[in-house]
Amino acid sequence: MAGTKQGGMAGKAGVLALGIALAALVAALAFKGGDSDSESEPTTAAAEPADTIAGLEAQVARNADDEAAWRALGFARYDAGDYWGAAEAYERATALDPENAVLWSALGEARVMASERDPMPPAALVAFRKAAALDPKDPRARYFLAVKRDLDGDHAGAVDDWLALLKDTPRAAPWEADLRRTIQQVGKINGIETQSRLAEIGGNAGDTVLAEAAAPVLTAGAAIPGPSQQDIAAARAMSPSQQHEMAEGMVASLEAKLRANPGNVDGWVMLMRSRATLGQPDLALKALADARAANPGAAARLSSEAKVLGIR
């Protein structure tokens, strides 16, 4: 059916840019959390993507059991547009860490992007289903499984699933705008009303604030300002391992500051969001518990902030 084919184009045109999340976090934390009493280190020239990939390829050649290196190689190859190569690297990573949902969904996405004709190759679907079985909340797996419903002609069901994902998506998440566009496009193509439902989801945080008259305005969606395109480009110029190390270092620094000043509620919100973005739900929950313990008077607000971030 023409409608099915058109709606299914969301599988390519609306692919979620989840790979940018870590780069965005690095850039945003650098913008928000830089120490004013210390000068920045001089920026060294970033390696060209080919050099980064070559270095990672040498690393896995030396140690074929280095899961982190295979994962970083998958990220780097995907970022360079080598989707077949990315899929190969992610396949090795999932073999070494088969219980990692994020790796399986990354593998599925690479297989989708590598396919020239089939918008949902069977091997990609297997990977997404594996990711969803390991973590039903994995956003990339949820997105692409909804794409599968759209491709099968169940456009309304796909829109329902994407709206549910949007409801669980942290405000200003790097993939939020793409997800909204996908919902709007598929709804328009197939005559499905989406505007009111999108508006309803967009107003949830505001409704929560109005319901808590004494609570300050929620900041979960704005605690880390969205980085500029230049910020993101600078962060993505680093290798995946450099990005991750920088993000972890910044988050560790933020935690240290919160131990010294546990009354900084906005800082706790930033820590929760950072942990969620880094794919560390257990640590995000711990941050929520520590924040409540240190700020019992702000417990209601912290719970609302956590809800916005999808931390439960």
BELVENLIN-V989951 format. One line per field, one symbol per residue. phi: phi as a letter, one per 20 degrees, with the letter a starting at -180 (. if undefined). burial: I if it has 24 or more other ideal C-beta (glycine too) atoms within 12 Angstrom, else O. Layout:
phi: ???
burial: ???
This chain:
phi: .fffffffggfdfdgfeffegffffgfffffedfffeceffgfeffffgfffffffffffffbfdefffffffgfffffenefffffffffffffecfeefffffffffffffffedefbfgfffgffffffffbgegffffffffggffffnefffffgfffffffeeggmfgeffffffffffffffdmdfcffffffffeffffffffdgeefffcgecfdgffffffffffffffgffgfffffffffffffffffcfeefffffffgffffffmcfffffffffffffecgfdgffffffffgemec
burial: OOOIOIIIIIIIOIIIIIIIIIIIIIIIIIIIIOOOOOOOOOOOOOOOIOOIIOOIIOIIOOOOOOIIIIIIIIIIIIIIOIIIIIIIIIIIIIOOIOOIIIIIIIIIIIIIIIOOOOIIIOIIIIIIIIIIOOOOIIIIIIIIIIIIIIIOOIIIOIIOIIIIIIIIIIIIIIIIOIIIIIIIIIIOIIOIOIOOIIOOIOOIIOOIIOOOOOOOOIIIIOIIOIIOOOIIOIIIIIIIIIIIOIIIOIIOIIIOOIOOOOOIIIIIIIIIIIIIIIIIIOIIOOIIOIIIOIIOOIOOIIIIIIIIIIIO
